[in-house]
Amino acid sequence: NDFNETKTAKVFLKAFEFSGRKLFEKKCDINLLANDTAKVCTVNITEFIKEEVDCLMMKAINGSNIPEYVNKKLLDTVMFVDVIVADRVYSNYLVFDRFRNLDIQKAKIKMIQKGKTLNIIADKPIFGLFIEPENDVDISDNCFILEPDKKYEIKFSSNPGKIEIFNLEDMLSKI
């Protein structure tokens, strides 16, 4: 909490497979002390991943590659967190390995443009979505993360013209 006074907050945690299937959801109310940090809640992986599928991966530690067993289901999972303080939403996410090791899937993206407003909805998680308008305009947000089936509203300062979008998955598949 960067505020100079104690604040109350609502916390929403959601875990999704990269297919878009929701695995887990948890809500809690917390008090955030002024200028302090606090553990919000603890989540055990078994709360959202019920099965173990071990796979052997190499992990770089101090310049050496060390074999390590991980639950392969974690490579197909993302955790989203929203913390709401007053009317402001602070969002973040957690993936369980480097992007190149994850099972990111191509999402279907629905875009609805009305004048200077663009609404975007994806059926699967998207990482690093970039919006490229034809015209030179200011954009309210760019390079963001999309949670499945959640509507994101983007505003342009004037007519954006034709809009193209790119995301991390597109870039990874070209490398």
C-alpha positions in Angstrom: 0.0 0.0 0.0 1.6 3.2 -1.2 -1.1 5.4 0.4 -0.5 7.3 3.7 -3.6 5.7 5.2 -5.0 2.2 5.7 -7.2 1.1 2.9 -9.6 -1.8 2.4 -9.3 -3.9 -0.7 -11.0 -6.7 -2.5 -8.7 -9.3 -4.0 -9.8 -11.7 -6.8 -7.6 -14.6 -7.8 -8.4 -16.7 -10.9 -6.4 -19.6 -12.5 -7.0 -20.6 -16.1 -5.6 -23.2 -18.4 -4.2 -21.7 -21.6 -7.2 -23.3 -23.3 -9.3 -20.7 -21.5 -10.9 -23.2 -19.0 -11.2 -21.6 -15.5 -9.6 -23.9 -12.9 -10.0 -21.8 -9.8 -11.4 -18.6 -8.3 -11.0 -17.1 -4.9 -12.1 -13.8 -3.4 -11.1 -12.1 -0.2 -11.4 -8.8 1.6 -8.3 -7.3 3.2 -7.0 -4.3 5.1 -3.9 -2.7 3.7 -1.9 -0.8 6.3 -0.5 2.6 5.3 2.9 2.4 3.5 3.2 -1.4 4.1 3.1 -4.7 2.4 1.0 -7.7 3.4 0.4 -11.3 2.4 -3.0 -11.3 0.9 -3.7 -15.0 1.0 -2.0 -18.3 0.4 -3.0 -20.6 -2.4 -1.9 -24.2 -2.6 -1.4 -25.4 -6.2 -3.5 -28.4 -5.4 -6.5 -26.0 -5.1 -6.5 -25.5 -8.8 -4.4 -28.4 -10.3 -5.9 -31.7 -9.2 -3.6 -34.0 -11.2 0.1 -34.4 -11.5 1.8 -35.0 -14.8 5.6 -34.9 -14.1 8.0 -33.8 -16.8 11.7 -33.4 -16.6 13.0 -29.9 -17.4 16.4 -28.4 -17.3 16.8 -25.4 -15.0 19.7 -23.0 -15.2 21.3 -22.6 -11.8 24.6 -20.7 -11.4 25.6 -21.3 -15.0 24.8 -25.1 -14.9 21.7 -26.9 -16.2 20.2 -29.0 -13.5 17.4 -31.5 -14.2 14.2 -30.8 -12.3 10.8 -32.5 -12.2 7.8 -30.1 -12.5 4.1 -30.7 -12.8 3.5 -30.2 -16.6 0.0 -28.9 -15.8 1.7 -25.8 -14.4 3.1 -25.1 -17.9 -0.5 -24.9 -19.1 -1.7 -22.5 -16.3 -1.8 -18.8 -15.6 -3.0 -17.1 -12.3 -4.6 -13.6 -12.6 -4.9 -11.3 -9.6 -7.0 -8.1 -9.4 -6.7 -5.9 -6.3 -9.5 -3.3 -6.1 -8.8 -0.3 -3.8 -11.6 2.3 -3.9 -12.5 2.5 -7.6 -9.0 1.6 -8.9 -8.1 -1.9 -10.2 -4.5 -3.1 -9.9 -4.0 -6.3 -12.0 -1.1 -8.7 -12.4 -0.6 -12.3 -13.4 1.7 -15.3 -12.7 3.0 -17.9 -15.1 5.0 -20.8 -13.8 8.0 -20.9 -16.1 9.5 -18.9 -19.0 7.2 -18.1 -21.8 9.2 -20.3 -24.2 8.4 -23.4 -22.0 4.7 -22.7 -21.7 1.9 -24.2 -23.7 0.4 -20.9 -24.9 -2.4 -21.4 -27.4 -3.7 -19.2 -30.2 -6.7 -17.3 -29.0 -9.8 -16.2 -30.9 -10.1 -12.4 -30.5 -13.3 -10.5 -30.9 -12.9 -6.8 -31.6 -15.8 -4.4 -31.6 -15.0 -0.8 -32.7 -17.5 2.0 -32.2 -15.9 5.4 -33.1 -13.0 6.0 -30.8 -13.7 3.0 -28.6 -12.5 -0.5 -29.1 -13.7 -3.5 -27.1 -11.6 -6.6 -27.1 -12.6 -10.1 -25.8 -10.4 -13.2 -26.1 -11.4 -16.9 -25.4 -7.9 -17.7 -24.0 -5.3 -15.8 -22.1 -3.2 -13.4 -24.2 0.1 -12.0 -23.2 1.5 -8.8 -24.5 -1.4 -7.7 -26.8 -0.3 -4.7 -29.0 -2.7 -2.5 -30.8 -1.4 -0.9 -34.1 -3.8 1.8 -35.4 -3.5 3.0 -39.0 -3.7 6.6 -37.9 -1.3 8.4 -35.5 -3.5 8.6 -32.4 -3.1 8.3 -28.6 -4.2 5.0 -27.1 -5.5 4.6 -23.6 -3.6 1.3 -23.2 -1.3 -0.8 -25.2 0.8 -4.0 -24.5 -1.5 -5.6 -22.0 -2.6 -9.0 -20.8 -6.1 -10.4 -21.4 -8.0 -12.7 -19.1 -10.3 -15.1 -21.0 -13.9 -13.8 -21.6 -13.2 -10.5 -19.9 -14.0 -7.3 -21.9 -11.3 -4.8 -22.3 -12.1 -1.3 -23.4 -9.5 0.8 -25.3 -10.0 4.5 -26.1 -8.4 6.4 -28.9 -7.9 10.2 -29.0 -9.4 10.4 -32.5 -10.3 8.0 -35.4 -7.8 5.2 -35.3 -8.5 4.0 -38.9 -7.8 0.3 -39.5 -6.6 -1.5 -36.4 -4.2 -4.4 -36.4 -3.3 -6.4 -33.2 -0.2 -8.6 -32.3 0.6 -10.6 -29.2 3.4 -12.5 -27.6 2.1 -15.8 -29.0 2.3 -14.5 -32.5 5.9 -13.4 -31.9 7.0 -16.6 -30.3 5.7 -18.7 -33.1 7.8 -16.8 -35.6 11.1 -17.2 -33.7 
